[in-house]
């Protein structure tokens, strides 16, 4: 322990001595050098005391660098980096349909059409016909009516069998009652129509009674005249039938007739007072109108 103290004391003493010598020698040396001499510029004497009592003599050491001041800034906590990824929005896509052009190729088909048989309702084949008639010409004015049983086997054709009764004033001015029996054939031109045109032709027989009473005022007496006639003849005509339904129709026609006597009376029926000509043939025209019920 004493040896160490002695060594430290010697080292301190030597250091002090070296410092004194340095202070003395350095200005002298600088004074001995000429200005601009290279020797003086390069020679520097430094005295130092080493650690552990050693003394360093040599060029002057550079001054130690200034201490570096380092500021340590505490790290601030960095905000967390949040990456926000937006949710994908659903995309609405409007698809506009494109017009499509469709080419249709027609198939040619051969179709054989067979005409269907016409549906025909059964036409009524039987009927009862009734009519009234009138004949007016000159001094003749007769009227009456008749009924007939009608057979219509075809829409185009019918037959009437009838009987009638007429009365009035005849050609000679006598009162006359007449009962005709007729058979007429009717030919329908357009049976498919509601208003049908027809022609008729027929034959007939007729019975007539003519009477007259001549009163003589001078003698207060009278002369009664009475005669019976029978005839045979024919008639033709044209008419219209209006079908109001399948079972009912109205009709009207215009007929002309001609006939002759068939009885045994030899006296003539017509005598021309001026010429004295006689005849048993007569004719005329009369109109009829009536209705028919079919079944």
C-alpha positions as CSV (number, residue, x, y, z in Angstrom):
1,X,0.0,0.0,0.0
2,X,2.8,2.4,0.8
3,X,4.5,1.5,-2.4
4,X,1.5,2.5,-4.5
5,X,1.1,5.8,-2.7
6,X,4.8,6.5,-3.3
7,X,4.4,5.7,-7.1
8,X,1.4,8.0,-7.4
9,X,3.3,10.8,-5.7
10,X,6.2,10.5,-8.0
11,X,4.0,10.5,-11.0
12,X,2.3,13.7,-9.9
13,X,5.6,15.4,-9.3
14,X,7.0,14.5,-12.7
15,X,3.9,15.8,-14.3
16,X,4.2,19.1,-12.7
17,X,7.9,19.4,-13.7
18,X,7.1,18.6,-17.3
19,X,4.4,21.2,-17.4
20,X,6.8,23.8,-16.1
21,X,9.5,22.9,-18.6
22,X,7.0,23.0,-21.5
23,X,5.9,26.5,-20.5
24,X,9.6,27.6,-20.5
25,X,10.9,25.9,-23.7
26,X,8.0,26.5,-26.1
27,X,8.2,30.3,-26.4
28,X,12.0,30.0,-26.7
29,X,11.8,27.7,-29.6
30,X,9.3,29.8,-31.4
31,X,11.6,32.8,-30.9
32,X,14.5,31.0,-32.3
33,X,12.7,30.1,-35.7
34,X,12.6,32.6,-38.5
35,X,9.3,33.5,-39.9
36,X,8.6,31.3,-43.0
37,X,11.2,28.6,-42.0
38,X,9.8,25.2,-42.8
39,X,11.6,23.7,-39.8
40,X,9.7,25.9,-37.4
41,X,6.5,25.1,-39.0
42,X,6.9,21.4,-38.7
43,X,8.6,21.0,-35.3
44,X,6.3,21.0,-32.3
45,X,7.3,19.8,-29.0
46,X,4.7,18.5,-26.7
47,X,5.0,17.2,-23.3
48,X,2.5,14.9,-21.8
49,X,2.2,12.6,-18.9
50,X,1.0,9.1,-19.7
51,X,-1.1,7.0,-17.7
52,X,0.7,5.0,-15.1
53,X,3.4,7.7,-14.7
54,X,4.7,7.6,-18.3
55,X,5.5,10.9,-19.9
56,X,4.7,11.5,-23.7
57,X,7.0,13.8,-25.5
58,X,6.2,14.4,-29.2
59,X,3.9,16.4,-31.5
60,X,1.0,18.1,-29.9
61,X,-2.1,15.9,-29.9
62,X,-5.3,17.4,-31.5
63,X,-7.9,18.4,-29.0
64,X,-10.5,15.9,-28.3
65,X,-13.8,16.3,-30.3
66,X,-16.6,18.0,-28.6
67,X,-19.0,15.6,-27.1
68,X,-22.0,14.8,-29.3
69,X,-25.3,15.6,-27.8
70,X,-27.8,12.9,-28.8
71,X,-31.4,13.6,-28.1
72,X,-33.5,10.5,-27.8
73,X,-37.1,11.3,-28.5
74,X,-39.3,8.7,-27.2
75,X,-41.3,7.0,-29.9
76,X,-44.9,8.1,-30.0
77,X,-47.3,5.2,-30.5
78,X,-48.3,5.2,-34.2
79,X,-51.9,5.1,-34.9
80,X,-52.9,1.7,-36.2
81,X,-53.2,1.6,-40.0
82,X,-56.7,0.5,-40.8
83,X,-57.2,-0.5,-44.4
84,X,-60.9,-0.1,-45.1
85,X,-62.0,-2.1,-48.0
86,X,-65.5,-1.1,-49.1
87,X,-68.0,-3.9,-49.5
88,X,-68.7,-4.4,-53.2
89,X,-72.0,-2.9,-54.0
90,X,-74.3,-5.2,-56.0
91,X,-74.4,-4.0,-59.6
92,X,-77.8,-3.7,-61.2
93,X,-77.5,-4.6,-64.8
94,X,-80.5,-3.8,-67.0
95,X,-80.6,-6.1,-69.9
96,X,-82.7,-4.8,-72.7
97,X,-83.9,-7.7,-74.8
98,X,-82.8,-7.4,-78.3
99,X,-85.6,-7.7,-80.8
100,X,-85.6,-11.1,-82.3
101,X,-86.4,-11.5,-85.9
102,X,-88.2,-14.7,-86.4
103,X,-88.6,-16.0,-89.9
104,X,-91.5,-18.3,-90.2
105,X,-91.5,-20.3,-93.2
106,X,-95.0,-21.3,-94.2
107,X,-95.5,-24.9,-94.8
108,X,-97.5,-25.6,-97.9
109,X,-100.0,-28.1,-97.0
110,X,-102.3,-29.7,-99.5
111,X,-105.7,-30.0,-97.9
112,X,-108.4,-31.7,-99.8
113,X,-111.7,-30.2,-98.8
114,X,-114.6,-32.3,-99.5
115,X,-117.9,-30.4,-99.6
116,X,-120.1,-31.3,-96.7
117,X,-123.5,-32.3,-97.6
118,X,-125.9,-29.5,-96.9
119,X,-127.9,-29.8,-93.7
120,X,-131.5,-29.6,-94.7
121,X,-134.3,-29.6,-92.3
122,X,-137.2,-31.6,-93.4
123,X,-139.7,-29.3,-95.2
124,X,-143.3,-29.6,-94.1
125,X,-145.0,-31.8,-96.7
126,X,-148.6,-31.1,-95.9
127,X,-150.7,-28.1,-95.3
128,X,-154.1,-26.5,-95.2
129,X,-154.7,-23.4,-97.4
130,X,-157.5,-20.9,-97.1
131,X,-158.2,-17.9,-99.2
132,X,-160.8,-15.3,-100.1
133,X,-161.4,-14.0,-103.7
134,X,-163.3,-11.3,-105.6
135,X,-164.2,-10.7,-109.2
136,X,-165.5,-7.3,-110.3
137,X,-166.0,-6.4,-114.0
138,X,-168.9,-4.7,-115.8
139,X,-172.1,-5.6,-114.2
140,X,-170.5,-8.5,-112.4
141,X,-169.7,-8.4,-108.7
142,X,-169.0,-11.7,-107.0
143,X,-166.9,-12.6,-104.0
144,X,-166.3,-15.6,-101.7
145,X,-163.6,-17.9,-100.5
146,X,-162.3,-21.4,-100.6
147,X,-160.2,-23.9,-98.6
148,X,-157.7,-26.4,-100.0
149,X,-155.7,-29.4,-98.8
150,X,-152.1,-28.8,-99.9
151,X,-149.5,-31.5,-100.7
152,X,-146.0,-30.2,-101.0
153,X,-143.7,-33.2,-101.7
154,X,-140.8,-30.8,-102.8
155,X,-139.9,-27.2,-101.9
156,X,-140.3,-26.5,-105.6
157,X,-143.7,-28.0,-106.1
158,X,-147.1,-28.2,-104.5
159,X,-150.7,-29.4,-105.3
160,X,-153.9,-27.8,-103.9
161,X,-157.2,-29.6,-103.9
162,X,-159.9,-27.2,-102.9
163,X,-163.5,-26.3,-102.7
164,X,-165.1,-22.8,-102.5
165,X,-168.3,-20.8,-102.5
166,X,-169.0,-17.5,-104.3
167,X,-172.0,-15.3,-104.6
168,X,-173.1,-12.0,-106.2
169,X,-174.4,-10.6,-109.5
170,X,-173.4,-12.5,-112.6
171,X,-173.0,-11.3,-116.2
172,X,-176.8,-11.2,-116.9
173,X,-177.5,-9.3,-113.7
174,X,-179.0,-12.4,-112.1
175,X,-178.3,-13.4,-108.5
176,X,-175.8,-16.2,-108.6
177,X,-174.3,-18.7,-106.1
178,X,-171.4,-20.8,-107.3
179,X,-169.4,-23.7,-105.8
180,X,-166.1,-24.4,-107.5
181,X,-163.9,-27.6,-107.2
182,X,-160.3,-27.0,-108.2
183,X,-157.0,-28.8,-108.5
184,X,-154.1,-26.5,-108.9
185,X,-150.4,-27.1,-109.3
186,X,-148.0,-24.5,-107.8
187,X,-144.4,-24.1,-109.0
188,X,-142.1,-22.2,-106.6
189,X,-139.3,-20.3,-108.2
190,X,-137.1,-19.6,-105.1
191,X,-138.2,-21.9,-102.3
192,X,-135.1,-21.1,-100.2
193,X,-136.2,-17.5,-99.8
194,X,-138.7,-16.1,-97.3
195,X,-140.6,-14.4,-100.0
196,X,-141.3,-16.9,-102.7
197,X,-142.6,-16.4,-106.2
198,X,-144.8,-19.1,-107.7
199,X,-146.9,-19.8,-110.8
200,X,-150.0,-21.9,-110.7
201,X,-152.1,-23.8,-113.3
202,X,-155.0,-26.0,-112.7
203,X,-158.4,-27.4,-113.8
204,X,-161.7,-27.2,-112.1
205,X,-165.4,-28.0,-112.1
206,X,-168.1,-25.6,-110.9
207,X,-171.8,-25.7,-110.1
208,X,-173.8,-22.5,-110.3
209,X,-177.4,-21.4,-109.6
210,X,-178.8,-18.2,-111.2
211,X,-182.2,-16.7,-110.3
212,X,-184.2,-13.6,-110.9
213,X,-187.6,-12.3,-110.1
214,X,-189.2,-9.8,-112.6
215,X,-192.2,-7.9,-111.1
216,X,-194.8,-6.3,-113.3
217,X,-196.4,-3.4,-111.5
218,X,-199.3,-3.0,-114.0
219,X,-200.6,-6.5,-113.4
220,X,-199.3,-6.9,-110.0
221,X,-197.7,-10.1,-111.1
222,X,-194.1,-11.3,-111.4
223,X,-192.1,-13.8,-113.3
224,X,-189.6,-15.9,-111.4
225,X,-186.5,-17.0,-113.2
226,X,-184.1,-19.8,-112.1
227,X,-181.5,-21.9,-113.8
228,X,-178.7,-24.3,-112.8
229,X,-175.4,-24.5,-114.6
230,X,-172.3,-26.7,-114.5
231,X,-168.9,-25.9,-115.9
232,X,-165.5,-27.3,-116.6
233,X,-162.5,-25.3,-117.3
234,X,-159.0,-24.2,-116.3
235,X,-157.1,-21.4,-114.8
236,X,-153.5,-20.0,-114.6
237,X,-152.0,-17.4,-112.3
238,X,-149.0,-15.9,-110.6
239,X,-148.5,-15.2,-106.9
240,X,-146.3,-14.6,-103.9
241,X,-146.0,-16.6,-100.7
242,X,-144.4,-15.0,-97.7
243,X,-143.0,-17.6,-95.2
244,X,-143.3,-16.1,-91.8
245,X,-142.1,-19.4,-90.3
246,X,-141.6,-23.1,-91.1
247,X,-145.3,-23.7,-90.4
248,X,-147.1,-20.6,-91.5
249,X,-147.2,-18.5,-94.7
250,X,-149.3,-15.7,-96.3
251,X,-150.0,-15.6,-100.0
252,X,-151.7,-13.6,-102.7
253,X,-152.2,-14.2,-106.4
254,X,-154.0,-13.1,-109.5
255,X,-155.8,-15.7,-111.6
256,X,-157.5,-15.9,-115.0
257,X,-160.0,-18.6,-115.9
258,X,-161.9,-19.8,-118.9
259,X,-164.7,-22.4,-118.9
260,X,-167.7,-23.9,-120.7
261,X,-171.0,-25.4,-119.8
262,X,-171.3,-29.1,-119.3
263,X,-175.0,-29.4,-118.3
264,X,-177.8,-30.8,-120.5
265,X,-179.8,-27.5,-120.8
266,X,-180.0,-26.6,-124.5
267,X,-180.8,-23.0,-123.9
268,X,-177.7,-20.8,-124.3
269,X,-176.4,-19.0,-121.3
270,X,-175.4,-15.8,-123.0
271,X,-177.4,-14.0,-125.7
272,X,-176.3,-10.8,-127.4
273,X,-179.5,-8.6,-127.6
274,X,-178.1,-6.6,-130.5
275,X,-176.8,-9.3,-132.7
276,X,-178.6,-12.3,-131.3
277,X,-175.3,-14.2,-130.9
278,X,-175.2,-16.9,-128.2
279,X,-172.4,-18.7,-126.3
280,X,-171.9,-21.0,-123.4
281,X,-168.2,-20.1,-122.9
282,X,-167.2,-17.6,-120.3
283,X,-164.0,-16.4,-118.6
284,X,-162.7,-13.8,-116.2
285,X,-160.0,-12.6,-113.8
286,X,-160.2,-12.6,-110.0
287,X,-157.9,-11.9,-107.1
288,X,-157.2,-14.1,-104.1
289,X,-155.4,-13.7,-100.8
290,X,-155.0,-16.2,-98.0
291,X,-152.8,-18.2,-95.7
292,X,-151.3,-21.7,-95.4
293,X,-150.6,-23.7,-92.3
294,X,-147.9,-26.4,-92.8
295,X,-147.0,-29.5,-90.8
